[in-house]
Amino acid sequence: MKISSSTLLASLLVTIIFTGCTEVVPPAPFGALPSDRQLQWHRMKYYAFIHFSPNTFTDKEWGFGDEPESIFNPTELDCRQWTRVVKEAGMEGIIITAKHHDGFCLWPSAYTEHSVKNSLWREGEGDLLKELREACDESGLKMGIYLSPWDRNHAAYGTDEYITYYRSQLTELTTLYGEIFEVWFDGANGGDGYYGGANETRRIDNKTYYDWENTISIVREHQPMAVIFSDGGPDIRWIGNERGYAAETNWCTIRGGIFYPGVGGVNKQLQEGHEDGDIWLPAEVNTSIRPGWFYHPNEDDKVKSVEQLIDNWYHSVGMNGNFLLNLPVDRRGLVHENDIKALQALKEYINAAFSVDYSREAKASASNIRGNSKIYGASNVIDDDPESYWATDDDVRDASITISFQKPTRMNAILLQEYIRLGQRVKSFKIEAFQDGGYKEIADGITIGNRRIVKFPLVETTELRINIIGKAALLISNFEIYLAPELN
């Protein structure tokens, strides 16, 4: 029988209409959302801080600002050694203290004489940031800069003239040294200092003095994908301590208007964030591999143990944060051998703990799937695709996902990730293992966010069940299962 063209057209229209009626609506964004630059930062985990300045040679933590430029003279400085150490440690970048509170610049700034151009190093012809940029590019590492707002050397600190000076230096750093992934503004502002010979104490209102909106615009203009760190962001917040520990509760969101660089008395809020926050401001977790931030010879035997570094790893990378670990370069201009040994031990543990993901040998099912659509099916959590995710219906905020194994499997750690591009939603979760004919709780937690690693006593099971409660429809993008080495 011959079918007319009009009948074919009508049939096609019915098919299109029918298909459209059954199409599952994607989840709507919920709450504050990350920017593209923040999402790029979230894909990182672990990178190095390097504190290096005249303090390295005076054995101080905070230089007064009166140190002679000639004191800066590393005899074996090799940025390629830094990047080699950092790369081999599994780190993804380096943030360098381009200028600390003493005002000394590691680059030949056109706006001050207090810099490497008047040091003995490289006979005054050196540019440490240029050398680091070249070394980072060769090793495939990202580069970030720290520029202290406080300057104990500059005579004009505390006046409008200094703000012009500071912005000029910020422009140098964001235009002369290639792509910058993070700009770091310290919260220490004002106090006693050399100040061009005045030798006095100067106080400023660190909420208004730097005119942060216009100062930050320099970074936005020249490095639009660089995240900006301070106590209050605007992109990344401090975790509220320098011990390298995020809290069990760690929201990526903060209520706007309360934070700025150097804000005090809000450490608990910095640690936990705000469940009802209206801006996306995730936490960076920082600590030093030694007691001090700068190199001190008497700390050569005080490098953090591998056990301590592993604990920091779980409480930073594993607690919805990124881990910024400081390496104080020594007077030779090298990362010290003791620091390297500790870094390598941490890397060996990470490799052993997270090299085999047992979820890839499993199957996933869920108590609810959005519109019963394969697009949002449970298998998305174990498909190794960060852009796919399991989702529930809009009215389902309490659901479970089950991971089933072909045979009894031993494990003691899991990794969970939300699909944060559409917001952070999870308020709590419980993990259960099927044993002796029933499910037994083995761990629980509060927030997940970008990445949550949960460590628990060793279990062997054929099924794991994760019960999740959220503020909106649940969106989980990744679930991994590991057998990590136990520490002695």
C-alpha positions as CSV (number, residue, x, y, z in Angstrom):
1,M,0.0,0.0,0.0
2,K,1.3,3.4,-1.0
3,I,1.5,5.9,1.9
4,S,0.9,9.5,1.0
5,S,3.4,12.2,1.9
6,S,0.7,13.9,4.1
7,T,0.3,10.7,6.1
8,L,4.0,10.4,6.6
9,L,4.2,14.0,7.8
10,A,1.3,13.6,10.2
11,S,2.9,10.4,11.6
12,L,6.2,12.3,12.0
13,L,4.5,15.1,13.9
14,V,2.7,12.6,16.2
15,T,6.1,11.0,17.0
16,I,7.7,14.3,17.7
17,I,4.9,15.4,19.9
18,F,4.8,12.1,21.8
19,T,8.6,12.2,22.3
20,G,8.5,15.7,23.5
21,C,5.7,14.9,26.0
22,T,7.8,12.1,27.5
23,E,11.1,14.0,27.6
24,V,12.5,14.3,31.1
25,V,13.2,17.9,32.2
26,P,16.8,18.5,33.4
27,P,17.3,19.5,37.1
28,A,17.2,23.2,37.6
29,P,20.1,25.0,39.2
30,F,19.9,25.3,43.0
31,G,21.2,28.1,45.1
32,A,24.6,29.8,44.5
33,L,26.6,28.4,41.6
34,P,30.3,28.3,40.8
35,S,31.8,30.4,38.0
36,D,33.8,28.9,35.2
37,R,37.1,30.0,36.9
38,Q,35.9,28.4,40.2
39,L,35.0,25.2,38.3
40,Q,38.5,25.1,36.8
41,W,40.0,25.5,40.3
42,H,37.7,22.8,41.7
43,R,39.2,20.3,39.2
44,M,42.5,20.7,41.0
45,K,43.4,19.0,44.3
46,Y,46.9,19.7,45.6
47,Y,49.5,22.4,44.9
48,A,52.5,24.0,46.5
49,F,53.1,27.3,48.3
50,I,56.6,28.6,48.3
51,H,57.7,31.2,50.9
52,F,61.0,32.7,49.9
53,S,62.4,36.2,50.7
54,P,65.0,38.0,52.9
55,N,63.3,36.2,55.8
56,T,65.0,33.0,54.6
57,F,68.3,34.6,55.3
58,T,67.5,36.5,58.5
59,D,65.8,33.6,60.2
60,K,62.5,35.6,60.6
61,E,58.9,34.9,59.8
62,W,57.9,38.5,59.3
63,G,60.6,40.8,58.1
64,F,60.5,44.4,59.4
65,G,61.1,45.9,56.0
66,D,64.6,47.3,56.8
67,E,66.5,44.3,55.5
68,P,69.2,45.3,53.0
69,E,68.6,44.0,49.5
70,S,72.1,42.4,49.5
71,I,71.1,39.8,52.1
72,F,69.1,38.0,49.4
73,N,71.7,35.8,47.8
74,P,70.7,32.1,47.2
75,T,73.8,30.4,46.0
76,E,72.2,27.5,44.1
77,L,68.8,28.7,43.2
78,D,67.2,26.4,40.8
79,C,63.5,26.8,40.0
80,R,63.6,23.6,37.9
81,Q,64.5,21.7,41.1
82,W,61.4,23.2,42.7
83,T,59.1,22.2,39.8
84,R,60.7,18.7,39.5
85,V,60.0,18.1,43.2
86,V,56.5,19.5,43.0
87,K,55.7,17.5,39.9
88,E,57.1,14.2,41.4
89,A,55.0,14.8,44.5
90,G,51.8,14.8,42.4
91,M,51.1,18.5,42.8
92,E,49.6,20.6,40.1
93,G,51.0,24.1,40.6
94,I,53.1,26.5,42.6
95,I,52.0,29.8,44.3
96,I,55.1,32.0,45.0
97,T,55.4,34.8,47.5
98,A,56.2,37.4,45.0
99,K,56.2,40.0,47.8
100,H,55.7,39.3,51.5
101,H,55.0,41.8,54.3
102,D,58.7,43.0,54.2
103,G,58.0,44.5,50.8
104,F,60.9,42.8,49.0
105,C,60.0,41.9,45.4
106,L,61.3,38.6,43.8
107,W,61.0,40.3,40.4
108,P,62.7,43.5,39.2
109,S,59.7,45.8,39.8
110,A,59.9,49.1,38.0
111,Y,58.2,50.8,41.1
112,T,60.7,50.0,43.9
113,E,64.4,49.6,44.6
114,H,63.6,47.0,47.3
115,S,63.8,44.0,45.0
116,V,66.1,41.4,43.4
117,K,67.6,44.1,41.1
118,N,69.6,45.4,44.0
119,S,70.5,42.0,45.5
120,L,73.8,40.1,45.0
121,W,71.8,37.2,43.4
122,R,72.6,37.0,39.7
123,E,74.5,40.3,40.2
124,G,71.2,42.1,40.2
125,E,70.2,40.9,36.8
126,G,67.9,38.1,38.0
127,D,64.1,37.7,37.8
128,L,62.9,34.8,40.0
129,L,59.4,35.0,38.6
130,K,60.6,34.7,35.1
131,E,62.7,31.7,36.0
132,L,59.8,30.1,37.8
133,R,57.4,30.8,34.9
134,E,59.8,29.0,32.5
135,A,60.3,26.0,34.8
136,C,56.5,25.7,35.4
137,D,55.9,25.8,31.6
138,E,58.5,23.1,31.0
139,S,57.0,20.8,33.7
140,G,53.3,21.5,32.9
141,L,52.6,23.1,36.2
142,K,50.3,26.0,36.9
143,M,51.7,29.2,38.5
144,G,50.1,31.5,41.0
145,I,51.3,34.6,42.8
146,Y,51.1,36.0,46.4
147,L,51.2,39.8,46.7
148,S,51.0,41.0,50.3
149,P,48.7,44.0,50.6
150,W,50.7,45.1,53.7
151,D,54.2,46.5,53.0
152,R,56.5,47.3,56.0
153,N,59.1,48.8,53.7
154,H,57.2,51.3,51.7
155,A,57.2,54.9,53.0
156,A,53.7,55.7,51.7
157,Y,52.0,52.7,53.2
158,G,48.7,53.9,54.7
159,T,48.2,56.7,52.1
160,D,46.5,56.8,48.7
161,E,49.9,56.9,47.1
162,Y,50.6,53.3,48.3
163,I,47.4,52.0,46.7
164,T,48.6,53.4,43.3
165,Y,51.9,51.6,43.9
166,Y,50.3,48.4,44.9
167,R,48.1,48.3,41.9
168,S,51.1,49.1,39.6
169,Q,52.8,46.0,41.0
170,L,49.7,43.9,40.6
171,T,49.5,45.0,37.0
172,E,53.2,43.9,36.5
173,L,52.5,40.5,37.9
174,T,49.4,39.9,35.9
175,T,50.8,41.1,32.6
176,L,54.4,40.0,32.5
177,Y,54.4,36.4,33.6
178,G,52.0,34.5,31.5
179,E,48.8,32.7,32.7
180,I,48.2,32.9,36.4
181,F,45.8,30.4,38.0
182,E,45.5,32.0,41.4
183,V,46.2,35.4,43.0
184,W,46.7,35.3,46.8
185,F,45.9,38.3,49.1
186,D,47.1,37.8,52.7
187,G,44.9,39.0,55.5
188,A,47.8,40.6,57.6
189,N,47.4,44.4,57.2
190,G,49.0,47.2,59.2
191,G,51.2,47.4,62.3
192,D,54.7,48.3,63.1
193,G,57.3,48.6,60.3
194,Y,60.3,50.4,58.8
195,Y,58.1,52.4,56.4
196,G,61.0,54.1,54.6
197,G,62.8,54.9,57.9
198,A,59.8,56.2,59.9
199,N,60.0,53.1,62.1
200,E,56.4,53.4,63.4
201,T,53.1,51.7,63.7
202,R,50.5,52.4,61.1
203,R,46.9,51.2,61.2
204,I,44.5,51.0,58.2
205,D,40.9,49.9,57.7
206,N,41.5,46.8,55.8
207,K,37.9,46.6,54.7
208,T,38.0,49.9,52.8
209,Y,41.7,51.1,52.5
210,Y,42.6,48.9,49.4
211,D,39.3,49.8,47.6
212,W,39.1,46.0,46.8
213,E,36.5,46.3,44.1
214,N,38.8,48.4,41.9
215,T,42.0,46.5,42.9
216,I,40.4,43.2,42.0
217,S,39.3,44.5,38.7
218,I,43.0,44.6,37.6
219,V,43.1,40.8,38.0
220,R,39.8,40.4,36.2
221,E,41.1,42.4,33.3
222,H,44.4,40.8,32.8
223,Q,43.8,37.2,34.2
224,P,40.1,36.6,33.8
225,M,40.4,32.8,34.6
226,A,42.5,33.4,37.8
227,V,40.8,32.7,41.1
228,I,41.4,35.3,43.8
229,F,42.0,34.1,47.4
230,S,41.5,35.9,50.6
231,D,39.6,35.4,53.8
232,G,36.6,36.7,51.8
233,G,37.4,35.7,48.3
234,P,36.0,36.9,46.0
235,D,36.6,33.4,44.5
236,I,38.3,31.3,47.2
237,R,38.1,31.6,51.0
238,W,40.5,30.7,53.8
239,I,39.6,27.6,55.8
240,G,40.0,29.6,59.1
241,N,43.2,27.9,60.3
242,E,46.8,27.2,59.2
243,R,46.9,23.6,60.4
244,G,45.6,22.1,57.2
245,Y,42.2,21.0,58.4
246,A,38.7,21.6,56.9
247,A,35.7,20.8,59.0
248,E,33.3,17.9,58.6
249,T,30.7,20.5,57.6
250,N,32.1,22.5,54.6
251,W,29.6,24.3,52.4
252,C,31.0,26.0,49.3
253,T,28.5,28.8,49.9
254,I,28.8,31.9,52.1
255,R,26.4,34.7,53.0
256,G,27.7,37.7,51.0
257,G,28.8,41.0,52.6
258,I,30.5,39.7,55.7
259,F,34.0,38.7,54.5
260,Y,37.0,40.7,53.3
261,P,40.8,40.1,53.5
262,G,41.8,40.1,57.1
263,V,38.4,39.9,58.6
264,G,38.7,38.5,62.2
265,G,36.5,36.5,64.6
266,V,34.7,34.4,62.0
267,N,36.9,31.3,61.9
268,K,34.1,28.9,62.5
269,Q,32.1,30.4,59.6
270,L,35.2,30.2,57.4
271,Q,35.6,26.6,58.3
272,E,32.0,25.5,57.7
273,G,30.6,28.1,55.3
274,H,26.9,28.8,55.3
275,E,24.2,26.3,54.3
276,D,22.0,29.3,53.2
277,G,24.9,31.2,51.6
278,D,24.1,33.3,48.5
279,I,27.6,33.3,47.0
280,W,29.8,30.4,45.9
281,L,33.0,30.7,47.9
282,P,34.8,27.4,48.4
283,A,37.6,26.8,50.8
284,E,41.4,26.4,50.3
285,V,43.1,24.5,53.0
286,N,46.7,25.6,53.7
287,T,49.5,24.6,56.0
288,S,53.3,24.4,56.0
289,I,55.4,21.2,55.8
290,R,57.4,22.7,58.7
291,P,56.4,24.7,61.8
292,G,57.3,28.0,60.0
293,W,56.3,29.4,56.6
294,F,59.9,30.5,55.8
295,Y,63.0,28.3,56.1
296,H,64.8,28.0,59.4
297,P,67.8,25.7,59.9
298,N,66.6,24.6,63.3
299,E,63.5,23.2,61.7
300,D,65.3,20.7,59.5
301,D,64.3,17.9,61.9
302,K,60.8,19.2,62.4
303,V,59.3,18.4,59.0
304,K,55.8,16.9,59.2
305,S,55.6,13.1,59.4
306,V,54.0,11.2,56.6
307,E,51.2,10.3,59.0
308,Q,50.5,14.0,59.6
309,L,50.6,14.8,55.9
310,I,48.2,12.0,55.1
311,D,45.8,13.3,57.8
312,N,46.0,16.7,56.2
313,W,45.3,15.2,52.8
314,Y,42.1,13.5,54.1
315,H,41.1,16.7,55.9
316,S,41.6,19.0,52.8
317,V,41.3,17.1,49.5
318,G,38.9,14.7,51.3
319,M,36.8,17.4,53.0
320,N,35.6,19.5,50.0
321,G,38.7,21.6,49.8
322,N,42.0,22.0,47.8
323,F,45.3,21.4,49.6
324,L,47.9,24.1,49.5
325,L,51.1,22.8,51.1
326,N,54.0,25.2,51.8
327,L,57.6,24.3,51.0
328,P,60.0,26.8,52.5
329,V,62.9,27.0,50.1
330,D,66.2,27.0,51.9
331,R,69.2,29.5,51.7
332,R,70.7,27.6,48.8
333,G,67.5,28.3,46.9
334,L,66.4,24.7,46.9
335,V,63.6,22.5,48.4
336,H,65.4,20.8,51.3
337,E,66.1,17.1,51.2
338,N,64.0,16.4,54.3
339,D,61.0,18.1,52.8
340,I,61.4,16.1,49.6
341,K,61.5,12.8,51.6
342,A,58.2,13.6,53.3
343,L,56.6,14.6,50.0
344,Q,57.7,11.4,48.4
345,A,56.3,9.4,51.3
346,L,52.9,11.1,51.0
347,K,52.9,10.5,47.2
348,E,53.6,6.8,47.8
349,Y,50.7,6.6,50.1
350,I,48.3,8.4,47.7
351,N,49.4,6.1,44.8
352,A,48.8,3.0,47.0
353,A,45.5,4.2,48.4
354,F,43.8,5.6,45.2
355,S,45.2,3.7,42.3
356,V,42.5,0.9,42.1
357,D,38.8,2.0,42.1
358,Y,36.7,-1.0,42.9
359,S,33.5,0.7,41.8
360,R,34.5,0.1,38.2
361,E,33.9,-3.6,38.7
362,A,30.4,-3.0,40.2
363,K,26.8,-2.1,39.2
364,A,24.8,0.7,40.6
365,S,21.1,1.0,41.3
366,A,19.0,3.7,43.0
367,S,15.8,4.1,45.0
368,N,14.7,6.9,42.7
369,I,15.8,8.0,39.2
370,R,14.7,11.3,37.7
371,G,11.8,10.5,35.3
372,N,13.0,6.9,35.2
373,S,15.3,8.1,32.5
374,K,18.7,6.4,31.7
375,I,20.1,9.9,31.2
376,Y,20.0,10.3,35.0
377,G,20.5,6.7,35.9
378,A,22.5,5.3,38.8
379,S,25.3,4.0,36.5
380,N,26.4,7.5,35.9
381,V,28.1,7.6,39.3
382,I,30.6,4.9,38.3
383,D,31.1,5.8,34.6
384,D,34.2,7.9,35.0
385,D,32.5,10.9,33.3
386,P,32.5,14.0,35.5
387,E,29.7,15.6,33.3
388,S,27.2,12.7,33.9
389,Y,25.3,12.3,37.1
390,W,22.5,10.4,38.9
391,A,19.6,12.7,39.7
392,T,16.3,12.3,41.6
393,D,12.9,13.7,40.9
394,D,12.4,17.3,42.2
395,D,10.2,16.2,45.1
396,V,12.7,13.4,46.2
397,R,15.3,14.7,48.6
398,D,15.9,11.5,50.5
399,A,17.1,8.7,48.4
400,S,19.7,5.9,48.3
401,I,22.1,4.5,45.8
402,T,23.4,0.9,46.0
403,I,26.7,-0.4,44.6
404,S,26.7,-4.2,44.0
405,F,29.9,-6.2,43.5
406,Q,30.3,-9.5,41.6
407,K,32.1,-11.0,44.6
408,P,32.9,-10.0,48.3
409,T,35.1,-6.9,48.1
410,R,37.3,-5.4,50.8
411,M,37.4,-1.6,51.2
412,N,37.9,1.2,53.7
413,A,37.5,4.4,51.8
414,I,35.0,6.0,49.4
415,L,34.9,9.2,47.4
416,L,31.7,11.0,46.7
417,Q,31.2,14.0,44.4
418,E,28.1,16.2,43.7
419,Y,27.5,17.7,40.3
420,I,28.3,21.2,41.7
421,R,27.8,23.0,38.4
422,L,24.1,23.0,39.4
423,G,24.8,23.8,43.1
424,Q,25.6,22.1,46.4
425,R,22.7,20.2,47.8
426,V,23.6,17.3,50.2
427,K,22.9,17.9,53.9
428,S,23.9,14.5,55.3
429,F,24.6,10.9,54.2
430,K,25.1,7.5,55.7
431,I,27.0,4.5,54.3
432,E,25.9,1.0,54.9
433,A,27.5,-2.4,54.1
434,F,25.5,-5.5,53.5
435,Q,26.8,-8.1,56.0
436,D,25.3,-11.2,57.7
437,G,22.0,-10.8,55.9
438,G,21.4,-7.1,56.5
439,Y,22.7,-3.6,56.1
440,K,25.0,-2.2,58.8
441,E,26.1,1.4,59.1
442,I,29.8,1.9,58.7
443,A,30.2,5.7,58.3
444,D,28.3,8.9,58.0
445,G,28.9,12.5,57.0
446,I,27.4,15.9,56.5
447,T,28.4,17.9,53.4
448,I,29.8,16.5,50.2
449,G,30.2,19.3,47.6
450,N,33.0,18.9,45.0
451,R,34.7,16.0,46.7
452,R,34.3,14.1,50.0
453,I,36.6,11.2,50.9
454,V,35.3,9.0,53.8
455,K,37.7,6.7,55.6
456,F,36.2,3.9,57.7
457,P,37.3,0.6,59.3
458,L,38.0,-2.2,56.9
459,V,34.9,-4.1,55.7
460,E,34.2,-6.9,53.2
461,T,30.9,-6.8,51.4
462,T,28.9,-7.5,48.3
463,E,26.9,-4.3,48.5
464,L,27.2,-0.7,49.7
465,R,24.2,1.5,50.2
466,I,24.6,5.3,50.5
467,N,21.5,7.0,52.0
468,I,21.5,10.7,51.1
469,I,19.4,13.7,52.4
470,G,19.5,16.9,50.4
471,K,18.0,20.4,50.2
472,A,16.8,19.8,46.6
473,A,16.8,17.0,44.1
474,L,20.0,15.0,44.5
475,L,22.7,15.2,41.9
476,I,25.7,12.8,42.4
477,S,28.3,12.7,39.7
478,N,30.9,10.3,41.0
479,F,31.4,7.4,43.5
480,E,34.7,5.6,44.0
481,I,35.7,2.8,46.3
482,Y,39.2,2.1,47.6
483,L,41.3,-0.1,49.8
484,A,43.8,2.3,51.4
485,P,46.9,1.1,53.3
486,E,46.4,1.3,57.1
487,L,48.9,3.4,59.0
488,N,50.9,1.8,61.8
